[in-house]
Amino acid sequence: MNFLEERIVKDGVVKEGNVLKVDSFLNHQMDIKLLNQMGAEFKRRFADKPINKILTIEASGIGIACIAAQHFDVPVVFAKKSQSINLDGDVYVAEVESFTHKCRNHVIVGQKFLTPDDHVLIIDDFLANGCALQGLIQIVQSAGATVEGIGIAIEKGFQSGGRIIRNLGYQLESLAIVDGMDAETGHIEFRSQEKDREEAAEESANSVSRSSTLD
Amino acid sequence: MNFLEERIVKDGVVKEGNVLKVDSFLNHQMDIKLLNQMGAEFKRRFADKPINKILTIEASGIGIACIAAQHFDVPVVFAKKSQSINLDGDVYVAEVESFTHKCRNHVIVGQKFLTPDDHVLIIDDFLANGCALQGLIQIVQSAGATVEGIGIAIEKGFQSGGRIIRNLGYQLESLAIVDGMDAETGHIEFRSQEKDREEAAEESANSVSRSSTLD
């Protein structure tokens, strides 16, 4: 287990309905030293990417993104969530569905903060079905900017978001991938990150060979 | 002018209705190096306080609070805003009025994240009428914790929030206090921080002499 998986086992709480509460260290109270370790790990995983901006979404992504930004020496932009659109000036907007709150929200970024010159690392705390993330990707694309990668703290591997985003060809790095949880025993099953990398390498090799076939 | 006032003059935009837009470096796009300077300055101003926790409020306070927390070596808790109260578990709630959005909101913090042992520095990006801040103070008091101080990036000195909070006896440190703005010329008038300190010292002396009279 890596440092984040260890912390989830120590302080996370599994609740009925596949809910994992990490509010004592990640998204209500925030352990800044842990966030700093996460930032260093994101930097390691995206070391070869020409990232010049981090994009996240309010509210719980902001702390992680700001601490990570120190490792990349770049500014952070956070997308705003709103049911209505009333930011003044020109904005990029994506409509996303929230399963948690059973409603549709707008994700909004001021146009002047994303340009075709931007090479963006998207950071968020959780990835489940990936709706918010797809909204952020859509906004980066609307700006003509480049998504260099996506860094997530905790991915719910048993939901479809991660698979969809990886299938789209993005480098998605989740520091902990939860493949299953048991509210009765409190047991949390993590995906082996090494296995994950091997699979990714294999998929990438397959895709290369497919491309070769197509050529 | 200090570093933040200089930045406001350089990149802030004054709009009609006493609106100061600082979204290019503070509360939409965030300059993390600037946030780090602000954190160091908060540490200098609250150096003698036994702070063990920083409390802020979503969304734009979170980045400032997280970077500042590195200078204090403490965790951050961010209060959540909600029109309804549906966090599970026991929470502290304060009702606050939002002048910007013309509505009433609830400010919510999980009870387990604030205890009587906590010595809290409250941090936020803006102080105008002080409603959100009063909600945060109320929550710290509900928990039996101590407000050791309040650190604000930009205070609108022509609104009443700062005066009310200082009159209540709190150490309120605003890195930039805007006493007036002109949307036509773009001119921003800052309060001299030295003058401010002298006045505070004088008031404190008066209050001591008043107390002596009362004794």
Chai-1 contact restraints between the chains, C-beta under 6 A:
chainA,res_idxA,chainB,res_idxB,connection_type,confidence,min_distance_angstrom,max_distance_angstrom,comment,restraint_id
A,H28,B,G110,contact,1.0,0.0,6.0,A-B,restraint_1
A,Q29,B,P75,contact,1.0,0.0,6.0,A-B,restraint_2
A,Q29,B,V77,contact,1.0,0.0,6.0,A-B,restraint_3
A,Q29,B,F113,contact,1.0,0.0,6.0,A-B,restraint_4
A,M30,B,V76,contact,1.0,0.0,6.0,A-B,restraint_5
A,D31,B,P75,contact,1.0,0.0,6.0,A-B,restraint_6
A,I32,B,A69,contact,1.0,0.0,6.0,A-B,restraint_7
A,I32,B,Q70,contact,1.0,0.0,6.0,A-B,restraint_8
A,E58,B,A59,contact,1.0,0.0,6.0,A-B,restraint_9
A,A59,B,E58,contact,1.0,0.0,6.0,A-B,restraint_10
A,A59,B,A59,contact,1.0,0.0,6.0,A-B,restraint_11
A,I62,B,I62,contact,1.0,0.0,6.0,A-B,restraint_12
A,I62,B,G63,contact,1.0,0.0,6.0,A-B,restraint_13
A,G63,B,I62,contact,1.0,0.0,6.0,A-B,restraint_14
A,G63,B,C66,contact,1.0,0.0,6.0,A-B,restraint_15
A,C66,B,I32,contact,1.0,0.0,6.0,A-B,restraint_16
A,C66,B,G63,contact,1.0,0.0,6.0,A-B,restraint_17
A,C66,B,C66,contact,1.0,0.0,6.0,A-B,restraint_18
A,C66,B,I67,contact,1.0,0.0,6.0,A-B,restraint_19
A,I67,B,C66,contact,1.0,0.0,6.0,A-B,restraint_20
A,A69,B,I32,contact,1.0,0.0,6.0,A-B,restraint_21
A,Q70,B,I32,contact,1.0,0.0,6.0,A-B,restraint_22
A,P75,B,Q29,contact,1.0,0.0,6.0,A-B,restraint_23
A,P75,B,D31,contact,1.0,0.0,6.0,A-B,restraint_24
A,V76,B,M30,contact,1.0,0.0,6.0,A-B,restraint_25
A,V77,B,Q29,contact,1.0,0.0,6.0,A-B,restraint_26
A,G110,B,H28,contact,1.0,0.0,6.0,A-B,restraint_27
A,F113,B,Q29,contact,1.0,0.0,6.0,A-B,restraint_28
